[in-house]
């Protein structure tokens, strides 16, 4: 029995169409490979996971142990009323709040950490700048949407904020959150990504070096 030379290519094409998607695709979720977000400043960021399944962490974030204090395990809740979020919720926050200009993703670390790499869409507001002792703290509150009337702060129009730092062993973001709530910032407008850069990178998620 002879097989027509036209049939063989067709059968190969059909078998390729029936094959499952590439096994090496590492997705954000079963139905989502990546997320592309247009930020309020006009910049477009893409958040995805490392596709090389043999990739490993390197440098500072490979450590499992650090002296405590100061590098102590942080609580799951930053302070009462503040929502703790995971990676997918943080990506949703960037898309819903940062992209629309209604919120900020805040990297609470000192600048020398920030410039090494940060979560796409984040701005650097070091935790120390939010302390009451900072003479410029009030200007930061105003930039976040708070208004001062009659010697009191009105946070009605204040932004939604999400904070992170280096990881579950780093208290910089919690210090920032507590400084804001002490000033009267509504806890329901604050969000805490406890995983920080270490867990973000451990999951192979996109990190960017700031351009300015």
GIQUI-V277679 format. One line per field, one symbol per residue. phi: phi as a letter, one per 20 degrees, with the letter a starting at -180 (. if undefined). psi: psi as a letter, one per 20 degrees, with the letter a starting at -180 (. if undefined). Layout:
phi: ???
psi: ???
This chain:
phi: .eeffefgfffffffffeffggfefdefbgdbebcdceffeneddddbdgeefdfcfbmgeefdcbfcfeeefeffdfagnefecefffffffffedffenebcedeeffgfegffqbfgnedecggffefffffdffffgffeoecdcmnceddgefffccdbcerfdcefffgfffffffeoffffedccefglfffgffemefcdefeb
psi: pppqihhghghggghhhiqrqphiporhrhjogrppporhjiqpqppaqpioijqrqrbhjiqipqporimqpqrhpgqpipppqaghhgghgghggghijirqopoirqhhggihqrppiqqonqhhiiqhioijghhgghhjjqqopkjqpojgjqqpppqrchaijpjghgggghhghhijpphijqqonhhahghghhjkqppqpqi.
